[in-house]
Amino acid sequence: MDPIIKVGENGEDVRDVATKNWYAVHTRSRHEKKVDAELRGKGVESFLPLYETLSRRRDRKKLIELPLFSGYLFVHIVPERDRILDVLKVKGVVRIIGKTATELYPIPEGQIDGVRRFVESDVLISGHPYIKEGSRVRVKCGPLAGVEGILQEKRGKHRLIIAVDMLQQAVSTEISVDEVEPV
């Protein structure tokens, strides 16, 4: 992670640098758009990356916008006590990601720019859980739906490995990362 910026008792940055940084804000479930609108109304620069997806209801299909990172949005603020409180007082905000309420983890500008360019481009995108190789996963769809195993990568392709511990044997199959979720 990037360095922690410590905010002193009077709201001053301990490094004596009054520059804006990007921070991740954790919101209540399905409150991202409301929090974003309220922050903008208060004059706080925020960024809520959204993507379009087809919602399938019983009787109809509709194109809807969903947060790219469910439960999170980003704010660009000076890490001062008053600015932090402006964000934390918004209904639906759970916390700003950091070690403590006054020691926040800044997000590099390049990462925010990358996400922004991704969202503004014409490429088809969707949110994706962060899954590391070797993680336990569950298959979401298809004939293996519900099966749990370990995700491995071999020659640039992902494989689901299912182990039978009692026999000390395992089987594997090629699988798309889009078809699994972390357990």
Rosetta silent file (secondary structure, phi, psi, omega in degrees, C-alpha in Angstrom):
SEQUENCE: MDPIIKVGENGEDVRDVATKNWYAVHTRSRHEKKVDAELRGKGVESFLPLYETLSRRRDRKKLIELPLFSGYLFVHIVPERDRILDVLKVKGVVRIIGKTATELYPIPEGQIDGVRRFVESDVLISGHPYIKEGSRVRVKCGPLAGVEGILQEKRGKHRLIIAVDMLQQAVSTEISVDEVEPV
SCORE:     score description
SCORE:     0.000 S_00000001
   1 L     0.000  160.678  178.845    0.000    0.000    0.000 S_00000001
   2 L   -74.936  167.857 -178.359    0.991    3.568   -0.404 S_00000001
   3 L   -60.926  149.949  178.392    2.212    5.626    2.525 S_00000001
   4 L   -84.719  137.991  175.638   -0.256    6.571    5.204 S_00000001
   5 E  -102.153  117.517 -177.956   -1.042   10.254    5.594 S_00000001
   6 E   -93.252  132.847  178.672   -1.480   11.093    9.251 S_00000001
   7 E  -103.720  127.344 -178.970   -3.794   13.926   10.192 S_00000001
   8 L   -73.747  175.037 -178.440   -2.947   15.762   13.408 S_00000001
   9 L   -55.676  -37.413 -178.461   -5.341   16.736   16.218 S_00000001
  10 L   -91.832   12.980  176.390   -6.088   20.127   14.660 S_00000001
  11 L    89.195    0.909 -178.230   -6.692   18.614   11.228 S_00000001
  12 L   -85.084  148.388  176.285   -3.267   19.421    9.798 S_00000001
  13 E   -73.951  127.951 -176.933   -1.357   16.907    7.720 S_00000001
  14 L   -60.393  -27.695  179.383    1.655   15.843    9.788 S_00000001
  15 L   -80.483   -1.821 -179.429    3.819   16.089    6.654 S_00000001
  16 L    59.437   33.849  176.613    2.760   19.741    6.333 S_00000001
  17 L  -118.526  117.023 -177.179    1.649   19.184    2.763 S_00000001
  18 L  -100.174   63.616  178.960   -1.817   20.500    1.976 S_00000001
  19 L  -110.835  152.679  177.917   -2.394   18.652   -1.282 S_00000001
  20 L   -77.663  143.430  174.205   -5.466   16.837   -2.421 S_00000001
  21 E  -133.427  160.665  174.658   -5.372   13.054   -2.638 S_00000001
  22 E   -90.154  138.870  178.274   -7.862   10.441   -3.736 S_00000001
  23 E  -134.363  146.860  176.680   -9.384    8.245   -1.032 S_00000001
  24 E   -86.282  133.154  178.204  -11.771    5.289   -1.180 S_00000001
  25 E  -112.111  123.772  177.333  -15.052    5.805    0.680 S_00000001
  26 E   -86.689  128.614 -178.658  -16.940    2.730    1.867 S_00000001
  27 E  -114.586  165.771  172.101  -20.708    3.206    1.624 S_00000001
  28 L   -64.395  157.739 -179.385  -23.730    1.319    2.848 S_00000001
  29 L   -57.200  130.380  178.357  -24.991   -1.286    0.425 S_00000001
  30 L    60.860   28.544  177.298  -26.663    0.273   -2.642 S_00000001
  31 L  -112.872    6.922 -173.846  -26.068    3.848   -1.406 S_00000001
  32 H   -58.114  -47.119 -176.930  -23.220    4.734   -3.786 S_00000001
  33 H   -67.943  -38.837  178.808  -25.253    7.003   -6.093 S_00000001
  34 H   -65.354  -44.404  179.466  -26.979    8.818   -3.211 S_00000001
  35 H   -63.538  -43.328  179.335  -23.662    9.416   -1.434 S_00000001
  36 H   -59.191  -46.378 -179.491  -22.058   10.629   -4.682 S_00000001
  37 H   -63.292  -42.218 -178.973  -24.887   13.111   -5.298 S_00000001
  38 H   -68.595  -39.244  177.325  -24.780   14.445   -1.734 S_00000001
  39 H   -62.011  -45.017  178.513  -20.984   14.834   -1.789 S_00000001
  40 H   -62.373  -37.162  177.177  -21.177   16.770   -5.058 S_00000001
  41 H   -63.327  -29.227  177.949  -23.922   18.920   -3.517 S_00000001
  42 L   -87.198   -0.602  179.442  -21.521   19.784   -0.686 S_00000001
  43 L    85.330   14.118  178.491  -18.811   20.731   -3.198 S_00000001
  44 L   -90.920  127.478  178.433  -16.682   17.634   -2.567 S_00000001
  45 E   -71.254  121.196 -179.971  -15.044   16.245   -5.709 S_00000001
  46 E  -132.220  161.718  179.855  -16.076   12.619   -6.013 S_00000001
  47 E  -139.429  115.353  177.078  -15.794    9.871   -8.601 S_00000001
  48 L  -115.058   98.198  179.367  -18.263    6.985   -8.830 S_00000001
  49 L   -70.296  126.817 -178.983  -17.240    4.693  -11.691 S_00000001
  50 E  -120.870  154.226  172.656  -20.348    3.111  -13.244 S_00000001
  51 E  -134.521  154.488 -179.533  -20.873    0.518  -15.954 S_00000001
  52 E   -94.452  139.494  177.011  -23.955   -0.414  -17.939 S_00000001
  53 E  -144.172  160.097 -179.811  -25.464   -3.874  -17.755 S_00000001
  54 E   -89.952  120.156  177.562  -28.662   -5.527  -18.855 S_00000001
  55 E   -91.793  124.613 -179.963  -31.073   -6.135  -15.986 S_00000001
  56 E  -103.945  112.409  174.963  -33.300   -9.130  -16.611 S_00000001
  57 L  -102.543  173.634  179.741  -36.655   -9.002  -14.868 S_00000001
  58 L   -55.967  -46.980 -172.509  -39.471  -11.487  -15.284 S_00000001
  59 L  -105.699   -5.065 -176.386  -41.322   -9.444  -17.860 S_00000001
  60 L  -158.392  166.584  174.704  -38.677   -7.120  -19.304 S_00000001
  61 E  -120.860  139.656 -176.536  -35.019   -6.312  -19.887 S_00000001
  62 E  -142.227  140.983  176.626  -33.616   -2.914  -19.015 S_00000001
  63 E   -84.384  122.320 -179.178  -30.192   -1.273  -19.344 S_00000001
  64 E  -126.970  158.929  176.268  -29.043   -0.057  -15.906 S_00000001
  65 E  -103.396  130.450  178.698  -25.909    1.559  -14.486 S_00000001
  66 E  -123.332  151.590  175.883  -24.173   -0.182  -11.589 S_00000001
  67 E   -63.422  136.691  177.749  -21.122    0.843   -9.540 S_00000001
  68 L   -65.194  -37.734  177.263  -17.938   -0.724  -10.863 S_00000001
  69 L  -116.061   95.924 -175.764  -16.774   -1.224   -7.264 S_00000001
  70 L   -56.511  126.169  177.864  -19.834   -2.194   -5.263 S_00000001
  71 L    86.720    6.330 -177.395  -19.963   -0.297   -1.967 S_00000001
  72 E  -139.028  150.429  166.833  -17.206    2.170   -2.836 S_00000001
  73 E  -146.199  176.322 -174.884  -16.606    5.532   -4.458 S_00000001
  74 E  -122.019  143.228  175.315  -13.659    7.911   -4.448 S_00000001
  75 E  -122.660  147.554  179.396  -13.208   11.429   -3.066 S_00000001
  76 E  -113.310   97.276 -174.544  -10.499   13.967   -3.913 S_00000001
  77 E  -135.863  160.844  168.698   -9.866   15.924   -0.720 S_00000001
  78 L   -80.687  131.887 -175.950   -7.171   17.539    1.363 S_00000001
  79 L   -75.797   62.909  177.145   -6.736   15.232    4.377 S_00000001
  80 L  -106.097  153.640 -176.418   -7.807   17.836    6.925 S_00000001
  81 H   -52.818  -47.039 -178.404  -10.144   17.143    9.810 S_00000001
  82 H   -64.174  -40.116  179.433  -12.950   19.369    8.448 S_00000001
  83 H   -66.943  -41.008  178.251  -12.765   17.819    4.956 S_00000001
  84 H   -62.546  -43.712  179.254  -12.802   14.312    6.416 S_00000001
  85 H   -65.863  -35.704  175.587  -15.823   15.178    8.555 S_00000001
  86 H   -55.581  -40.210 -179.027  -17.618   16.663    5.515 S_00000001
  87 H   -75.224  -47.282 -175.646  -17.364   13.227    3.916 S_00000001
  88 H   -65.638  -24.949 -178.631  -18.108   11.155    7.030 S_00000001
  89 L   -80.177   -8.504  179.972  -21.272   13.150    7.851 S_00000001
  90 L   -71.947  131.816 -179.854  -22.940   12.213    4.562 S_00000001
  91 L   -63.038  127.559 -179.223  -25.788    9.766    5.093 S_00000001
  92 L   104.845  -13.760  177.377  -24.776    6.377    3.737 S_00000001
  93 E   -81.421  129.812  177.636  -21.007    6.769    4.288 S_00000001
  94 E   -90.906  -51.166 -179.357  -19.551    4.007    6.451 S_00000001
  95 E  -170.456  165.991  169.986  -15.907    5.145    6.539 S_00000001
  96 E   -99.565  134.194 -174.157  -12.957    6.406    4.548 S_00000001
  97 L   -68.433  125.859  178.936  -10.468    3.599    4.008 S_00000001
  98 E  -177.571  179.485  179.071   -7.412    3.954    6.215 S_00000001
  99 L   -68.546  -43.587  175.105   -5.649    2.638    9.265 S_00000001
 100 L  -139.622 -178.657  179.458   -7.774    4.873   11.489 S_00000001
 101 L   -64.639  -21.266 -179.406  -10.225    7.711   10.939 S_00000001
 102 L  -111.240   -5.879  176.713   -7.295   10.142   10.809 S_00000001
 103 E  -113.892   91.587 -172.583   -4.687    7.935    9.074 S_00000001
 104 E   -95.177  148.343  176.570   -6.053    7.555    5.560 S_00000001
 105 L   -92.763  110.807  177.377   -4.692    5.457    2.692 S_00000001
 106 L   -73.680  150.373  177.032   -4.304    7.656   -0.416 S_00000001
 107 E  -105.362  129.584 -178.681   -4.938    6.114   -3.833 S_00000001
 108 L   -57.753  138.665  179.558   -2.393    6.999   -6.525 S_00000001
 109 H   -54.233  -37.644 -179.540   -3.678    9.458   -9.127 S_00000001
 110 H   -61.890  -36.242  178.798   -2.570    7.070  -11.887 S_00000001
 111 H   -69.395  -40.491  178.050   -4.900    4.324  -10.638 S_00000001
 112 H   -65.485  -42.974  178.264   -7.876    6.708  -10.555 S_00000001
 113 H   -61.347  -40.418  178.128   -6.980    7.968  -14.044 S_00000001
 114 H   -61.429  -45.489  178.499   -6.768    4.382  -15.289 S_00000001
 115 H   -64.254  -43.166 -179.368  -10.222    3.552  -13.915 S_00000001
 116 H   -61.087  -44.826  179.223  -11.625    6.818  -15.318 S_00000001
 117 H   -64.181  -39.300  178.410  -10.212    6.086  -18.799 S_00000001
 118 H   -59.831  -48.090 -177.507  -11.562    2.545  -18.623 S_00000001
 119 H   -67.543  -38.769 -176.797  -15.072    3.796  -17.744 S_00000001
 120 H   -79.862  -12.129  179.722  -15.052    6.587  -20.346 S_00000001
 121 L   -77.696  173.340 -179.525  -13.898    4.286  -23.145 S_00000001
 122 L   -92.616    5.891 -178.447  -16.252    2.372  -25.407 S_00000001
 123 L   -76.019  150.781  179.063  -15.025   -1.040  -24.272 S_00000001
 124 L   -76.799  121.644 -178.956  -17.442   -3.407  -22.566 S_00000001
 125 L  -127.818  162.420  172.902  -16.590   -3.531  -18.858 S_00000001
 126 L  -156.249  158.293  176.787  -18.014   -5.039  -15.710 S_00000001
 127 L   -66.330  149.541 -179.646  -17.051   -5.250  -12.074 S_00000001
 128 L  -144.547  131.407  178.444  -14.938   -8.231  -11.186 S_00000001
 129 L   -63.933  148.371  179.391  -13.992   -9.616   -7.789 S_00000001
 130 L   -80.602  107.498 -177.622  -10.304   -9.474   -6.990 S_00000001
 131 L  -120.005  122.571  178.162   -9.243  -13.117   -7.148 S_00000001
 132 L   -92.354  152.001  174.534   -5.643  -14.152   -6.644 S_00000001
 133 L   -59.639  136.482 -178.441   -4.165  -17.340   -7.992 S_00000001
 134 L    92.819   -2.964  179.809   -4.433  -20.012   -5.313 S_00000001
 135 L   -78.059  150.374  172.076   -7.666  -18.566   -3.870 S_00000001
 136 E   -77.028  132.258 -178.404  -10.662  -20.745   -2.994 S_00000001
 137 E  -134.340  163.061  175.922  -13.482  -20.048   -5.428 S_00000001
 138 E  -124.131  136.628  178.580  -17.033  -21.208   -6.190 S_00000001
 139 E   -75.169  130.957 -175.957  -18.393  -21.711   -9.707 S_00000001
 140 L   -88.579  -29.305 -172.740  -21.353  -19.346  -10.319 S_00000001
 141 L  -148.695  170.689  177.048  -22.954  -20.868  -13.430 S_00000001
 142 L    85.825 -169.774 -175.776  -22.996  -23.757  -15.832 S_00000001
 143 L   -66.171  -19.066  179.694  -22.828  -27.478  -15.141 S_00000001
 144 L  -100.535   12.575 -177.944  -20.334  -26.947  -12.290 S_00000001
 145 L   -51.607  129.975  178.012  -22.421  -24.270  -10.486 S_00000001
 146 L    93.371  -15.834 -179.835  -21.829  -24.451   -6.736 S_00000001
 147 L   -72.630  135.593  178.339  -18.627  -26.495   -6.978 S_00000001
 148 E  -107.585  147.310  178.663  -15.771  -25.118   -4.889 S_00000001
 149 E  -166.747 -164.388 -179.005  -12.096  -25.426   -5.664 S_00000001
 150 E  -114.270  134.262 -179.647   -8.808  -23.595   -5.999 S_00000001
 151 E   -87.723  127.018  177.415   -8.056  -21.258   -8.911 S_00000001
 152 E  -129.065  158.567  175.345   -4.707  -21.822  -10.625 S_00000001
 153 E  -118.406  132.863  179.849   -3.135  -20.435  -13.776 S_00000001
 154 E  -138.582  119.838 -179.226   -1.277  -22.665  -16.194 S_00000001
 155 L    53.339   42.196  176.100    0.182  -21.419  -19.499 S_00000001
 156 L    79.841    2.410  178.629   -1.963  -18.265  -19.415 S_00000001
 157 E  -118.678  144.653  179.879   -5.230  -20.150  -18.826 S_00000001
 158 E   -87.756  143.021  179.746   -7.134  -20.448  -15.571 S_00000001
 159 E  -130.266  142.800  174.435   -7.955  -23.841  -14.118 S_00000001
 160 E   -98.771  123.439 -179.118  -10.306  -24.888  -11.326 S_00000001
 161 E  -109.225  126.519  178.109   -8.744  -27.557   -9.154 S_00000001
 162 E  -114.742  121.956 -176.923  -10.980  -29.769   -7.033 S_00000001
 163 E  -105.206  142.070  171.144   -9.177  -31.854   -4.453 S_00000001
 164 E  -108.861   96.167 -172.404  -10.363  -35.004   -2.716 S_00000001
 165 L   -57.644  -40.657 -177.054   -8.290  -34.746    0.454 S_00000001
 166 L   -58.972  -37.401 -179.446   -9.044  -38.280    1.662 S_00000001
 167 L   -90.905  -10.385 -174.212   -7.549  -39.750   -1.524 S_00000001
 168 L    53.858   46.089  178.784   -4.870  -37.074   -1.815 S_00000001
 169 E  -131.407  161.461  178.383   -5.876  -36.667   -5.450 S_00000001
 170 E  -146.903  155.629  173.527   -7.177  -33.741   -7.479 S_00000001
 171 E  -125.963  157.334  179.412   -8.858  -33.055  -10.802 S_00000001
 172 E  -142.162  158.534  175.695   -8.828  -29.846  -12.790 S_00000001
 173 E  -146.166  152.568  176.511  -10.652  -28.199  -15.642 S_00000001
 174 E   -72.998  139.279 -177.894  -10.178  -25.017  -17.646 S_00000001
 175 L  -149.894  150.196  176.427  -12.527  -22.255  -16.533 S_00000001
 176 L   -82.701  141.445  179.172  -13.084  -18.555  -17.175 S_00000001
 177 H   -62.894  -26.058  178.213  -12.411  -16.244  -14.248 S_00000001
 178 H   -66.726  -18.892 -176.630  -15.810  -14.638  -14.987 S_00000001
 179 H   -90.584   -2.157 -177.931  -17.504  -17.903  -14.004 S_00000001
 180 E  -122.960  159.703  176.054  -16.144  -17.993  -10.433 S_00000001
 181 E  -133.746  152.622  178.973  -16.486  -15.933   -7.276 S_00000001
 182 E   -67.883  148.225  178.521  -14.315  -15.848   -4.162 S_00000001
 183 L   -95.179    0.000    0.000  -15.463  -18.019   -1.256 S_00000001
